[in-house]
Amino acid sequence: DQQVKQNSPSLSVQEGRISILNCDYTNSMFDYFLWYKKYPAEGPTFLISISSIKDKNEDGRFTVFLNKSAKHLSLHIVPSQPGDSAVYFCAARGRFGNEKLTFGTGTRLTIIP
Amino acid sequence: ETGVTQSPTHLIKTRGQQVTLRCSSQSGHNTVSWYQQALGQGPQFIFQYYREEENGRGNFPPRFSGLQFPNYSSELNVNALELDDSALYLCALQRGPTGELFFGEGSRLTVL
């Protein structure tokens, strides 16, 4: 039972353009959502998060949008840079900060120079 | 640089053997979690320790066990290794009031 789904295994985007990575979830108890970036041979790196009380959170080139009614979130990266090429994981947890994270299967983003 | 150190970084074991993976941080953290990331999958929660006690467990059998020490370092032990245990094992520490997890670089285990 995949409670967090990333339906696009891979995405290629031209350098300088916008990258949009999507994530859907099924568990209505999820209250906090995070995006992680992973390079080969490294652990996941925290990128940005959003609470269910918001619909948008922005940090530099990264913006996360949350649509609670659709149980959908997306990560926008603009402008995309070659260093953004990595696997991106969407994750979710319940209300409390010490709860486990449930991850999606990841989307491999390739930025084409 | 997350300040989370895992060892060893790579290891190869044979089926039936036992393995111990270690995790430490530059500063003390009450809560440490372990995740397993199989090839092509997202990380899966194994268990969490808070103040040396197991405080939550995912869908993993009892042959996966852990310890957290008074200095907040942690171990993951896996007994009777199976081929499907081949994966990247990640240690994560919680930081901040909203509990974002910060991961180490992982220990890649190959079971032959």
Interface residues (C-beta under 8 A of the other chain):
Chain A: V4 Y32 L34 Y36 A41 E42 G43 P44 T45 F46 S49 S51 F89 A91 R93 F96 G97 N98 E99 K100 L101 T102 F103 G104 T105 G106
Chain B: T2 V4 Q6 T31 S33 Y35 G40 Q41 G42 P43 Q44 F45 Q48 Y50 N55 G56 G58 L90 A92 Q94 G96 P97 T98 G99 E100 L101 F102 F103 G104 E105 G106
